[in-house]
Amino acid sequence: MSSRTSAISRSITIRRAVARDAKRLTRLVRGSSAYEGKYASAVAGYRVGPDYIEAHRVFVAVGADEQGGRVLGFYSLVLTPPELDLLFVADEAQGRGIGRQLVAHMLSEARAAGLDRVKVVSHLPAADFYHRVGALRTGTAFANPPAVPWDRPEFEFRIP
């Protein structure tokens, strides 16, 4: 497992998640305004546990001046089968390019792992974001009630 830390910009550092990040990542998922209202069931009771962090390539974006304390966003890359399983940016940190930086980091990790493509099943409100950062629409993941009672767009990142 890679333990690389990548300085993406002057204010953001991306580092490997550790077990003590689990509660913060869970709060970020459950508190995301993208999952309010009709989408709330998708994250109700969702948990990012230390076991999940250990099993997958989970990376967090933190403010460089915050000594790793405040998580601004994170992603999880599953290697088998290759999938961007989670990608969240804190509501108050959106619009600062953190999501784009996390995707760039994920693509670098995927390339280093020898992957040639990474699948994404997108949350409906995030579909435009994935398109803007270079993912190609490949299909539809059909509803899986009761947790996810709506169809979701599927994308793929192709790794050069």
LUMTITOR-997219 format. One record per residue: residue in one letter; x, y, z of N, C-alpha, C, O in turn. Coordinates in steps of 0.2 Angstrom, whole numbers, plus 5000, padded with zeros to 4 digits. Example, Ala and Ser with C-alpha at 12.3 -4.5 7.8 and 13.67 -1.06 7.14 Angstrom:
BEGIN
a506649725039506249785039506649845039507149835042s506449895035506849955036506450005039506750065040
This chain:
BEGIN
m500449945000500050005000500450065000500950075004s500250114996500650174996500550225002499950225004s501050255004500950295009501250365007501350415011r501250375001501450444998500950495000500350485001t501250555001500850615003501050664997501650664995s500550694994500650734988500350804990499850814992a500850854989500650924990500350944983500650954978i499650954983499350964976499351044975499451064969s499251084980499351154979499651184986499851144990r499751244986499951274992499551264998499851265004s498951264997498451255003498151185004497851175010i498251145000497951075001498451025000498951024996t498450975005498850915005498450855004497950855008i498650805000498250745000498750695003499250685001r498450655008498850605011498350545012497750545011r498750485013498350425014497950425021498250455026a497350405021496950405026497150355031497450305029v497050365038497250315043496650305047496150335047a496650255051496050235055495750285059495150295060r496150335062495850385066495450435062495050475064d495450435055495050475051494350445050493950485047a494250385052493650355050493050395052492550405048k492950415058492450455060492350525057491750545055r492850555055492850615051492550605044492150645042l492750555041492550535034491750515034491450535030t491550475039490850455040490450525041489950525038r490650565045490350635046490250675039489750705038l490850675036490850705029490250675024489950715021v490250615024489750575020489050595022488650615018r488950575028488250585031488050665031487450675031g488450705032488350775032488350815025488150875025s488450775020488450805013487750835011487250795011s487750905009487150925007486850895000486350904998a487350864997487150834990486650774992486350744987y486650754998486250695000485650715005485450675009e485450775004484850795008484250775004484250754998g483650785008482950765005482950695002483050655006k482750694996482550624993483150584992483150524992y483850614993484450574992484650544999485150515000a484350565005484550555011484650485013485150455017s484250435010484250365011484850335009485050285012a485250365004485850335002486450335007486850295006v486450385011486950395016486750385023487150385028a486050375024485850365031486150295034486150245031g486450305039486850245043487450225039487750175041y487750265034488350245031488950255035488950305039r489350215035489950215039490650205035490650155032v491050245036491750235033492150205039492350255043g492250145040492650115046493350105045493650115039p493750095050494450085050494650025045495150025042d494149975045494249915041494249935034494549905029y493749975032493650005025494350035023494550025017i494550085027495150125026495750075025496150085020e495850025029496349975028496349935021496849915018a495649915019495549875014495649905007495749875002h495549975007495550015000496050075001496350085006r496150094995496650154994496150224996495850244991v496150245002495850295004496250355005496750345009f496150415002496550475003496150535005495550535003v496450575009496050635012496450695010497050695009a496050745008496350815007496250855013495750865016v496850885015496750925021497150995020497550995015g496951045024497251105023497951105025498151075031a498451125021499151115023499351155029499851125032d498951205031499151235037498751205043498751235049e498451155042497951125048498251065051497951025055q498851045049499250985052498750925052498850875056g498450915046498050855045497350845050497050795050g497250905053496650905057495950905054495550865055r495850955049495250965046495250935039495650945034v494850885038494750845032494250885027493750905029l494550905021494150945017493850905011493350925008g494050845011493750795006494150735006494650725009f493950685002494250615002493950574996493450594993y494350524994494150474989494350404991494850404996s494050364988494250294990494250254983493750254979l494850224981494950184975494950114977495350094981v494550074974494450004975494849974969494749994963l495349934970495749904965495349844961495449844955t495049804964494749744961493949744963493749724968p493549754958493649784951493849854952493549884957p494149884947494349954948493750004948493350004943e493650034954493150084955493350144959493650134965l493150204958493150254962492450244966491950264964d492550224972491950204976491650264980491050274980l492050304983491850364986492250424984492850424983l491950484983492250544982491850604985491250614983f492050634991491650684994492150744995492750734997v491850804995492150864997491650905002491050905000a491950925007491550955012491151015009491451055005d490551025011490151075008490551145008490551185003e490851165014491151225014491751235010492051295010a492051185008492651185004492551174996492951174992q491851164994491751154987491851224983491851274986g492051214977492151274973492951294973493051344970r493351254977494051274977494451234973495051234974g494251184969494651144965494851074969495251034966i494551064975494851004979494550944975494950894975g493950944973493750884970494150864963494350804962r494350914960494750904954495450874956495750834952q495650904961496350884964496350814966496750774965l495750794969495650724972495650674966495950624966v495250694961495250654955495950644951496150594949a496350694951496950694948497450644952497750604949h497350654959497750604963497550534962497950494962m496850524962496650454961496850424954497050364954l496850464949497150444942497850424943498050374940s498250464946498950444948499050384951499450344950e498650374956498650314960498450254956498750194956a497950264952497650204948498250184943498350124941r498550234940499150224935499650184938499950134936a499850204944500350174948500250104950500650064951a499550084951499350024952499249974946499049914946g499450004940499349974934498649964931498549924926l498250004933497550004930497450044924497850094923d497050024919496950064913496250094913496150134908r495850084918495250114918494950114925495050064929v494550154927494250154934493450174933493350234930k493050134935492350144935492050194940492350194946v491550234939491250274944490450264943490250274937v490150254948489350254948489250314952489350324958s488950364948488950434951488250444954487750424952h488350494959487750514962487450564957487850604954l486750574956486450614951486750684951486950704945p486750714956487050784956487750794955487950844953a488150744955488850744953489050724946489650734944a488550704942488650684935489050734931489450724928d488850794932489150854928489850854930490350874926f490050854936490750854939491150804936491650824933y490950744936491350684933491450704925491950684923h490950724922491050744915491550794914492050784910r491550844918492050904918492750884919493250904916v492850824923493550804925493750744921494250714922g493350734915493650694910493350624910493550574906a492850604914492550534914492150534908491750584906l492050474905491650464900491050424902491050374906r490450444900489850414902489750344898489850334892t489650284902489650224899489050184900488950134897g488550204904487950174905487550194911487650254913t487150154914486750174919486750114924486650054923a486750134931486650084936485950094938485750144940f485650034938484850044940484750044947485150024951a484150064949483950074956484050014960484049954957n484250024966484349964971483949984977484249994982p483249984977482850004983483049954989483149894988p482949974995482650044997483250094998483050154997a483850074998484350124999484450174994484550234995v484450154987484550194982483950184977484050134972p483450214977482850204973482850244966482250244964w483450264964483450294958484050264954484550244956d483950274947484550254943485050304943484950364945r485650284942486250324943486750324936486750264934p486950374934487450364928488050334930488350344935e488350294925488950264926489450294921489350314916f490050304924490650334920491250294921491250244924e491750314917492350274917492950324915492850364911f493450324920494050364918494550314914494650254917r494750334909495250294905495950324907496050384907i496350274909497050294911497550284906497650224903p497850334903498350334898498950294900499450294896
